Amino acid sequence: MAKGSEAVEPAVTEPGTSTFPVAQLLTSKQFAGIEKDVLRGVLDPDRTYTLDEARAAIKAYAESEVQ
Protein backbone atom coordinates (compact mmCIF):
# COMPACT_ATOMS: atom_id res chain seq x y z
CA MET A 1 0.00 0.00 0.00
CA ALA A 2 1.24 3.47 -0.81
CA LYS A 3 2.68 5.42 2.08
CA GLY A 4 0.20 7.88 3.57
CA SER A 5 -2.82 6.43 1.81
CA GLU A 6 -5.98 5.22 3.45
CA ALA A 7 -7.05 1.59 3.15
CA VAL A 8 -10.20 0.98 1.16
CA GLU A 9 -12.83 -0.70 3.29
CA PRO A 10 -14.74 -3.58 1.72
CA ALA A 11 -18.27 -2.56 0.84
CA VAL A 12 -21.35 -4.71 0.78
CA THR A 13 -22.38 -4.95 -2.84
CA GLU A 14 -25.91 -5.25 -4.08
CA PRO A 15 -26.89 -8.42 -5.91
CA GLY A 16 -26.17 -8.10 -9.60
CA THR A 17 -23.34 -5.60 -9.05
CA SER A 18 -20.22 -6.65 -10.92
CA THR A 19 -16.90 -6.81 -9.15
CA PHE A 20 -13.53 -6.93 -10.84
CA PRO A 21 -10.02 -7.99 -9.81
CA VAL A 22 -7.50 -5.18 -9.59
CA ALA A 23 -5.63 -6.48 -12.65
CA GLN A 24 -8.77 -6.08 -14.74
CA LEU A 25 -9.43 -2.57 -13.41
CA LEU A 26 -5.88 -1.61 -14.41
CA THR A 27 -6.55 -2.59 -18.03
CA SER A 28 -9.96 -0.91 -18.15
CA LYS A 29 -10.65 2.09 -20.36
CA GLN A 30 -12.78 3.45 -17.49
CA PHE A 31 -9.68 4.94 -15.85
CA ALA A 32 -6.93 7.28 -17.07
CA GLY A 33 -3.25 6.47 -16.62
CA ILE A 34 -2.78 8.43 -13.40
CA GLU A 35 -5.95 6.89 -11.94
CA LYS A 36 -4.57 3.42 -12.69
CA ASP A 37 -1.37 4.37 -10.84
CA VAL A 38 -3.46 5.34 -7.81
CA LEU A 39 -5.49 2.12 -7.99
CA ARG A 40 -2.30 0.08 -8.19
CA GLY A 41 -1.10 1.73 -5.00
CA VAL A 42 -4.24 1.71 -2.85
CA LEU A 43 -6.23 -1.39 -3.77
CA ASP A 44 -5.61 -4.87 -2.35
CA PRO A 45 -4.69 -7.14 -5.28
CA ASP A 46 -6.30 -10.11 -3.54
CA ARG A 47 -9.78 -8.50 -3.50
CA THR A 48 -12.34 -7.60 -6.10
CA TYR A 49 -13.92 -4.16 -6.39
CA THR A 50 -16.91 -2.56 -8.05
CA LEU A 51 -16.29 0.40 -10.35
CA ASP A 52 -17.86 2.65 -7.70
CA GLU A 53 -15.44 1.32 -5.05
CA ALA A 54 -12.50 1.94 -7.38
CA ARG A 55 -13.67 5.49 -8.11
CA ALA A 56 -14.18 6.08 -4.37
CA ALA A 57 -10.61 4.91 -3.70
CA ILE A 58 -9.28 7.37 -6.28
CA LYS A 59 -11.34 10.19 -4.77
CA ALA A 60 -10.24 9.35 -1.21
CA TYR A 61 -6.61 9.32 -2.31
CA ALA A 62 -6.96 12.65 -4.11
CA GLU A 63 -8.55 14.24 -1.05
CA SER A 64 -6.10 12.76 1.46
CA GLU A 65 -3.74 15.04 3.30
CA VAL A 66 -0.05 14.78 2.51
CA GLN A 67 2.04 13.91 5.54
N, C-alpha and C positions, 0 to 999 in steps of 0.2 A: 504494500500500500504506500502511496506517495506520502512523504513527510508533510505533516501539517494538514492532511485532509481528513475529513470526517468519514466514518464507515457508513455504508448504505445499509439501512435496516431492511430486512426482508419484509415484504408487504404481502398481505393476503390478497390473492388475485381472484377475480370473479370467474365463475365457470365460463368457458369459451374464450377467455383472454389468453392470447398466445404469449409464451415465454421463449426466450432465445438464449443460447449460450453466449458468453462474452465473445468468443471467436467469431460467431456469426454477426454479432452487432458491429464488430470491427471491420467487417467487409460490407456492411450495409451502406446503401446510398442515402439512407436517412440522416447520416451524420457527416459533417465536414471533417477534414483532416485533424484540426486542433481538437475537435470534440472527441474524436477517436483516441487521441493521445490522453485526454482526460479520462475517458472510460477505461483505457488500459491501466491507468494508475489507480483508479478508485474502486473498480468493481472486482469482486471475488471470482476468479476464473472457474471455480468449482460450482458456481451457482448459475441459475438462469434468471433472466430479468425480462420484464415487459418493456415495451418501448417507453411507456410513461415513467417507469422506474429509472431507465437509463437517462432520460431527459432530466428527471429530478436530480440525479446524481451530478449531471453536468451543471445544473443550476446551483446546487448546493456548493459545489466546488468553486464556481465563479463568484459566489457571494461570501465565501469563507474569508476570514481575516488572516492576513499573512503574519506569521510569527517569526 
